[in-house]
């Protein structure tokens, strides 16, 4: 992550302190209503980003999971637990680190993949997730700005793409986890960052693709008999090391808007 003028300016805004000041001068009844509204709006937006419209019961279920963010240590077991809450029905989605390849993109007339992005190889997932969690802990313990920590961890996760489904929603949940654990968000409140991302969906997609699309030039793959992808070369370092500058700038802009607007 490069120390750009924009990131320096963001870190000087004191957004956590400004959010706390807003809470401090607002009545508890209004805060309670606003917290409930923002949680629902953020949960709905996180599903809509994926093109899904789900019933209120599922939104409430996911909202309760998001409210737990930061209360438990961020481990692989905790991420898998949250993923089970998100998926709800594991009959069609493998409940844990995926045992096969994953891609995003279209298919040709035969049903074979035309990938725009390919996630890490299944055999690399456990090590990559362990490294991501160690790095997250180092950033936390060294006092790195919480929004920068959230960007590195959450975008690192979504590029690895460790699950068969639900990676995008877990990626946004990890943002909430880091900000809550670091005390950046007021207690019991979730910044509706997903709502801002939905409103800036084209910018969000460009930010995700800033790293993911160039990877394709370095990934050798072939279609499988079940119309999935199999990666043929060693690609772990493509996901382990990445420039997170643009992603951090985008996330900070989203957090700024949640606090100010």
SEZA-156129 format. One line per 3 residues: number of its first residue (from 1); their letters; for each residue x, y negated, z negated of N, C-alpha, C. Coordinates in steps of 0.05 Angstrom, whole numbers, always signed. Example, Ala and Ser with C-alpha at 12.3 -4.5 7.8 and 13.67 -1.06 7.14 Angstrom:
<nodes>
1	AS	+264:+114:-156:+246:+90:-156:+264:+66:-156 | +257:+45:-142:+273:+21:-143:+258:-1:-157
</nodes>
This chain:
<nodes>
1	XXX	+17:+23:+0:+0:+0:+0:+18:-25:+0 | +16:-41:+20:+33:-64:+23:+22:-88:+7 | +40:-104:-4:+32:-127:-21:+26:-150:-2
4	XXX	+2:-151:+8:-6:-173:+26:-16:-197:+11 | -17:-220:+25:-27:-244:+13:-56:-241:+5 | -72:-226:+21:-100:-222:+15:-103:-206:-11
7	XXX	-88:-184:-14:-90:-168:-38:-81:-184:-62 | -60:-200:-59:-51:-217:-82:-73:-236:-90 | -87:-248:-70:-108:-266:-76:-131:-252:-90
10	XXX	-138:-228:-81:-160:-213:-94:-154:-207:-123 | -129:-199:-129:-122:-191:-157:-122:-215:-175 | -120:-239:-164:-121:-264:-181:-149:-273:-187
13	XXX	-169:-261:-174:-197:-271:-177:-209:-265:-205 | -198:-245:-218:-209:-238:-245:-238:-229:-243 | -244:-212:-224:-272:-204:-220:-284:-189:-244
16	XXX	-268:-172:-257:-278:-158:-280:-286:-177:-302 | -270:-197:-307:-276:-217:-327:-301:-233:-320 | -304:-240:-294:-327:-255:-285:-353:-238:-288
19	XXX	-351:-212:-283:-374:-195:-286:-382:-194:-316 | -362:-192:-333:-367:-191:-362:-380:-217:-372 | -371:-239:-361:-383:-265:-369:-412:-267:-360
22	XXX	-418:-257:-336:-445:-257:-327:-463:-241:-345 | -453:-217:-353:-469:-200:-371:-473:-214:-398 | -452:-227:-407:-453:-239:-434:-473:-262:-436
25	XXX	-479:-276:-414:-498:-298:-416:-525:-291:-405 | -531:-265:-402:-557:-256:-391:-571:-239:-412 | -597:-242:-414:-613:-227:-433:-612:-197:-428
28	XXX	-613:-182:-450:-610:-153:-448:-633:-140:-431 | -657:-151:-433:-679:-140:-418:-674:-142:-388 | -664:-165:-380:-658:-169:-351:-635:-151:-343
31	XXX	-615:-149:-360:-592:-132:-354:-600:-103:-350 | -618:-93:-367:-628:-66:-365:-642:-61:-338 | -659:-80:-331:-674:-78:-305:-654:-79:-282
34	XXX	-635:-97:-283:-616:-101:-261:-598:-76:-258 | -590:-65:-281:-573:-40:-280:-588:-18:-267 | -613:-14:-274:-629:+8:-261:-633:+3:-231
37	XXX	-638:-22:-224:-642:-29:-196:-616:-24:-180 | -593:-33:-191:-568:-30:-176:-560:-1:-173 | -565:+15:-194:-559:+43:-192:-575:+57:-171
40	XXX	-601:+51:-169:-618:+63:-149:-610:+54:-121 | -604:+28:-118:-596:+17:-92:-570:+29:-83 | -551:+31:-101:-525:+43:-94:-528:+72:-86
43	XXX	-544:+87:-101:-548:+116:-95:-561:+119:-68 | -583:+104:-62:-596:+105:-37:-577:+98:-14 | -561:+77:-17:-543:+69:+4:-522:+90:+10
46	XXX	-513:+104:-11:-492:+124:-7:-502:+147:+10 | -528:+154:+7:-539:+175:+25:-545:+163:+53 | -554:+138:+54:-561:+127:+80:-536:+123:+97
49	XXX	-513:+118:+85:-488:+117:+100:-483:+142:+115 | -491:+165:+104:-488:+191:+116:-511:+198:+135 | -530:+179:+138:-553:+183:+156:-575:+200:+143
52	XXX	-575:+201:+116:-595:+217:+102:-615:+199:+86 | -640:+206:+87:-660:+194:+70:-671:+216:+52 | -667:+214:+27:-673:+236:+8:-695:+227:-11
55	XXX	-709:+246:-24:-731:+238:-42:-720:+225:-67 | -737:+210:-81:-729:+195:-105:-717:+214:-126 | -727:+238:-128:-717:+257:-148:-688:+263:-144
58	XXX	-679:+265:-119:-651:+271:-113:-634:+246:-118 | -645:+222:-112:-631:+198:-118:-626:+195:-148 | -647:+200:-163:-644:+198:-192:-624:+218:-203
61	XXX	-624:+242:-191:-605:+263:-200:-576:+254:-195 | -572:+243:-171:-545:+234:-164:-537:+209:-180 | -557:+192:-185:-552:+168:-201:-543:+175:-229
64	XXX	-554:+196:-241:-546:+204:-268:-518:+215:-267 | -510:+228:-246:-483:+238:-243:-463:+215:-241 | -471:+194:-226:-453:+171:-222:-450:+157:-249
67	XXX	-471:+156:-265:-469:+143:-291:-449:+157:-310 | -443:+182:-304:-424:+197:-320:-395:+190:-313 | -392:+174:-291:-365:+168:-281:-349:+155:-303
70	XXX	-324:+165:-305:-306:+153:-324:-308:+165:-352 | -328:+181:-358:-332:+192:-385:-316:+217:-389 | -311:+232:-367:-294:+256:-368:-268:+251:-353
73	XXX	-247:+264:-361:-222:+261:-347:-226:+271:-318 | -212:+257:-300:-215:+264:-271:-196:+288:-265 | -208:+311:-264:-194:+336:-257:-208:+348:-233
76	XXX	-195:+368:-222:-208:+382:-199:-234:+395:-208 | -234:+406:-232:-258:+419:-243:-281:+398:-245 | -274:+374:-254:-295:+353:-256:-305:+344:-229
79	XXX	-288:+342:-209:-296:+335:-182:-315:+356:-171 | -308:+382:-175:-325:+404:-165:-352:+404:-180 | -351:+398:-206:-377:+396:-221:-395:+374:-209
82	XXX	-383:+351:-204:-399:+329:-192:-409:+336:-164 | -392:+351:-149:-400:+359:-123:-424:+378:-124 | -425:+396:-144:-448:+413:-147:-473:+397:-153
85	XXX	-471:+376:-169:-494:+359:-175:-503:+346:-149 | -484:+337:-133:-491:+323:-108:-505:+342:-88 | -494:+366:-84:-504:+384:-64:-531:+396:-72
88	XXX	-533:+403:-98:-558:+413:-110:-564:+441:-100 | -565:+446:-74:-571:+472:-63:-547:+483:-49 | -533:+503:-62:-508:+513:-51:-512:+537:-33
91	XXX	-537:+542:-24:-541:+565:-6:-529:+560:+21 | -527:+535:+29:-517:+528:+56:-490:+514:+55 | -480:+508:+32:-454:+494:+29:-437:+508:+9
94	XXX	-413:+514:+16:-395:+528:-3:-389:+511:-27 | -394:+521:-51:-392:+504:-75:-363:+503:-86 | -346:+488:-74:-318:+485:-83:-301:+478:-59
97	XXX	-275:+481:-63:-256:+475:-41:-263:+494:-17 | -266:+482:+6:-276:+497:+29:-255:+518:+37 | -264:+542:+46:-247:+563:+55:-240:+562:+85
100	XXX	-250:+542:+99:-246:+540:+128:-241:+512:+136 | -238:+507:+162:-232:+481:+173:-257:+463:+172 | -252:+437:+176:-274:+418:+177:-266:+395:+196
103	XXX	-287:+386:+211:-281:+364:+230:-305:+346:+231 | -301:+321:+240:-322:+302:+246:-320:+296:+276 | -343:+295:+289:-344:+289:+317:-367:+303:+331
106	XXX	-365:+306:+357:-387:+318:+372:-380:+346:+381 | -398:+358:+396:-394:+385:+408:-399:+384:+438 | -386:+402:+453:-391:+403:+481:-416:+420:+487
109	XXX	-422:+425:+512:-446:+439:+519:-445:+469:+510 | -422:+479:+504:-419:+506:+494:-420:+507:+463 | -422:+484:+451:-422:+483:+421:-395:+482:+409
112	XXX	-374:+480:+425:-347:+478:+414:-341:+450:+405 | -324:+447:+385:-319:+420:+374:-304:+401:+392 | -312:+375:+390:-297:+353:+402:-290:+334:+379
115	XXX	-270:+341:+363:-266:+326:+338:-253:+299:+342 | -263:+280:+326:-251:+254:+323:-233:+253:+298 | -239:+272:+280:-223:+274:+255:-223:+303:+247
118	XXX	-200:+312:+236:-198:+339:+226:-186:+337:+198 | -200:+350:+178:-190:+350:+151:-166:+368:+147 | -155:+367:+123:-131:+383:+117:-137:+413:+119
121	XXX	-117:+429:+124:-120:+457:+125:-129:+469:+98 | -146:+489:+99:-156:+501:+74:-134:+509:+55 | -112:+520:+66:-90:+530:+48:-75:+507:+35
124	XXX	-79:+482:+44:-65:+459:+32:-82:+444:+12 | -108:+451:+10:-126:+435:-6:-119:+433:-36 | -113:+456:-47:-108:+457:-76:-84:+439:-83
127	XXX	-62:+441:-68:-38:+425:-73:-43:+396:-68 | -58:+389:-46:-63:+361:-40:-81:+348:-62 | -101:+363:-71:-118:+352:-92:-103:+349:-118
130	XXX	-85:+368:-124:-69:+365:-148:-51:+341:-147 | -39:+336:-124:-21:+313:-120:-37:+287:-122 | -61:+287:-111:-78:+263:-112:-85:+256:-141
133	XXX	-91:+277:-157:-98:+272:-185:-74:+263:-202 | -51:+274:-196:-27:+266:-210:-21:+236:-204 | -23:+229:-178:-19:+202:-170:-39:+183:-183
136	XXX	-64:+191:-184:-84:+175:-197:-77:+170:-226 | -68:+190:-240:-60:+187:-268:-36:+168:-271 | -17:+170:-253:+7:+152:-254:-2:+123:-249
139	XXX	-19:+118:-230:-28:+91:-225:-43:+80:-250 | -60:+97:-262:-74:+88:-286:-55:+82:-309 | -36:+100:-314:-18:+97:-337:+1:+74:-333
142	XXX	+8:+67:-308:+26:+45:-302:+11:+18:-301 | -16:+19:-304:-31:-7:-304:-35:-20:-277 | -34:-4:-256:-39:-16:-230:-68:-28:-230
145	XXX	-72:-49:-215:-98:-61:-212:-119:-39:-207 | -141:-38:-222:-160:-16:-220:-172:-13:-192 | -177:-35:-178:-189:-33:-151:-170:-21:-132
148	XXX	-144:-27:-135:-124:-15:-117:-121:+15:-123 | -122:+22:-149:-122:+50:-157:-146:+65:-145 | -170:+52:-147:-194:+65:-136:-192:+69:-106
151	XXX	-181:+50:-92:-178:+52:-63:-159:+75:-56 | -136:+77:-69:-117:+98:-62:-128:+125:-68 | -142:+129:-91:-152:+155:-98:-176:+163:-81
154	XXX	-195:+144:-77:-220:+151:-63:-215:+155:-33 | -199:+138:-21:-193:+142:+8:-175:+165:+12 | -156:+170:-7:-139:+194:-5:-156:+219:-5
157	XXX	-176:+219:-22:-194:+242:-24:-209:+247:+2 | -221:+226:+13:-238:+230:+37:-222:+237:+61 | -196:+229:+62:-180:+238:+85:-173:+268:+83
160	XXX	-168:+277:+59:-164:+306:+55:-189:+322:+62 | -212:+311:+55:-238:+323:+61:-240:+352:+50 | -238:+355:+24:-235:+382:+13:-260:+399:+12
163	XXX	-284:+387:+16:-309:+403:+15:-321:+406:+43 | -339:+426:+45:-353:+430:+70:-372:+407:+76 | -384:+395:+55:-403:+374:+59:-402:+356:+34
166	XXX	-411:+331:+36:-412:+313:+13:-386:+298:+7 | -367:+299:+25:-341:+286:+20:-344:+256:+18 | -361:+244:+35:-364:+215:+35:-376:+205:+9
169	XXX	-397:+220:+0:-410:+211:-25:-391:+215:-49 | -376:+237:-49:-357:+241:-71:-335:+220:-70 | -327:+212:-47:-307:+191:-44:-317:+165:-56
172	XXX	-343:+158:-52:-354:+134:-64:-358:+137:-94 | -364:+162:-103:-367:+167:-132:-340:+163:-146 | -318:+170:-133:-292:+167:-145:-285:+138:-149
175	XXX	-295:+121:-131:-291:+92:-136:-303:+84:-162 | -328:+93:-167:-341:+86:-192:-326:+98:-216 | -316:+122:-213:-302:+136:-235:-278:+119:-243
178	XXX	-261:+111:-224:-237:+96:-231:-244:+70:-244 | -263:+55:-233:-270:+29:-243:-281:+31:-271 | -297:+52:-276:-309:+56:-303:-288:+64:-323
181	XXX	-271:+83:-315:-251:+93:-334:-232:+71:-342 | -226:+53:-324:-208:+31:-330:-222:+7:-344 | -248:+10:-348:-262:-12:-362:-266:-36:-344
184	XXX	-265:-32:-318:-267:-54:-299:-297:-63:-296 | -315:-43:-297:-343:-49:-295:-354:-51:-323 | -375:-68:-328:-387:-70:-355:-398:-43:-363
187	XXX	-397:-36:-389:-406:-10:-398:-435:-4:-389 | -439:+20:-378:-466:+29:-370:-475:+18:-344 | -459:+2:-330:-467:-10:-305:-450:+0:-282
190	XXX	-462:+4:-259:-448:+14:-235:-449:-8:-214 | -427:-18:-205:-427:-37:-183:-438:-23:-158 | -458:-35:-145:-470:-22:-121:-452:-26:-96
193	XXX	-428:-16:-98:-409:-19:-76:-419:-6:-51 | -433:+16:-54:-444:+30:-30:-463:+13:-15 | -478:-4:-29:-497:-22:-15:-483:-41:+2
196	XXX	-460:-52:-7:-444:-70:+9:-432:-56:+32 | -423:-31:+28:-411:-16:+50:-432:-10:+71 | -457:-4:+63:-478:+1:+82:-484:-24:+98
199	XXX	-483:-47:+85:-488:-73:+98:-465:-79:+118 | -441:-69:+112:-418:-73:+129:-409:-47:+141 | -428:-32:+151:-423:-4:+160:-402:-3:+182
202	XXX	-403:-21:+201:-383:-21:+223:-355:-25:+212 | -352:-45:+193:-326:-50:+181:-317:-26:+165 | -335:-13:+151:-329:+11:+135:-319:+33:+153
205	XXX	-332:+38:+175:-324:+59:+194:-296:+53:+205 | -292:+28:+213:-265:+21:+224:-244:+25:+203 | -250:+19:+178:-231:+22:+156:-224:+52:+152
208	XXX	-244:+69:+153:-239:+98:+151:-222:+108:+174 | -228:+98:+198:-214:+107:+222:-186:+96:+224 | -180:+75:+209:-153:+63:+210:-132:+84:+206
211	XXX	-137:+103:+189:-117:+125:+184:-125:+150:+198 | -151:+157:+199:-159:+183:+208:-156:+187:+238 | -162:+167:+254:-160:+171:+283:-131:+175:+293
214	XXX	-111:+159:+284:-84:+164:+293:-73:+192:+286 | -85:+205:+265:-76:+231:+257:-79:+251:+280 | -99:+248:+296:-106:+268:+317:-83:+273:+336
217	XXX	-65:+253:+340:-43:+256:+358:-22:+276:+347 | -24:+282:+321:-4:+299:+308:-15:+326:+299 | -40:+331:+306:-53:+356:+297:-58:+375:+321
220	XXX	-46:+398:+320:-51:+419:+340:-73:+437:+329 | -93:+441:+345:-116:+457:+336:-128:+473:+359 | -145:+492:+352:-160:+507:+372:-188:+513:+361
223	XXX	-208:+516:+378:-235:+523:+369:-235:+552:+359 | -252:+558:+340:-255:+585:+330:-280:+598:+342 | -283:+624:+337:-306:+638:+348:-332:+628:+337
226	XXX	-332:+617:+313:-356:+606:+301:-359:+576:+305 | -345:+566:+326:-347:+538:+335:-338:+518:+314 | -317:+526:+299:-304:+508:+280:-276:+502:+291
229	XXX	-259:+491:+275:-231:+484:+284:-211:+500:+266 | -190:+508:+279:-167:+520:+264:-142:+503:+271 | -129:+493:+250:-105:+477:+253:-81:+495:+255
232	XXX	-64:+490:+275:-42:+509:+281:-15:+499:+270 | -12:+473:+264:+14:+464:+254:+12:+455:+225 | +35:+449:+213:+36:+440:+185:+29:+411:+183
235	XXX	+6:+404:+171:-4:+377:+172:-7:+364:+144 | +2:+378:+123:-4:+369:+95:+6:+340:+91 | +30:+334:+101:+41:+307:+95:+26:+285:+109
238	XXX	+11:+292:+130:-6:+271:+143:-27:+260:+124 | -36:+277:+105:-56:+269:+86:-43:+260:+59 | -19:+270:+54:-6:+264:+28:+5:+235:+28
241	XXX	+13:+226:+51:+26:+199:+53:+10:+182:+73 | -1:+160:+64:-15:+143:+84:-14:+114:+74 | -17:+96:+93:-17:+67:+86:-46:+59:+79
244	XXX	-50:+52:+54:-76:+46:+43:-83:+16:+42 | -67:+0:+55:-70:-29:+53:-97:-39:+63 | -104:-31:+87:-130:-40:+98:-153:-30:+82
247	XXX	-152:-6:+72:-173:+5:+56:-176:-10:+30 | -153:-17:+18:-154:-32:-8:-166:-60:-3 | -159:-73:+19:-170:-99:+24:-200:-98:+29
250	XXX	-209:-77:+43:-237:-74:+47:-252:-69:+21 | -242:-51:+4:-256:-45:-21:-257:-69:-39 | -235:-84:-40:-234:-107:-57:-255:-128:-48
253	XXX	-258:-131:-22:-278:-149:-11:-306:-140:-19 | -311:-114:-19:-337:-103:-27:-342:-109:-57 | -322:-104:-73:-325:-109:-102:-330:-139:-107
256	XXX	-315:-156:-93:-319:-185:-96:-348:-192:-90 | -360:-181:-69:-387:-188:-63:-407:-177:-83 | -402:-153:-95:-420:-143:-115:-420:-161:-140
259	XXX	-397:-172:-146:-395:-190:-170:-406:-217:-165 | -401:-228:-142:-408:-256:-137:-437:-259:-127 | -447:-239:-112:-474:-241:-99:-494:-222:-111
</nodes>
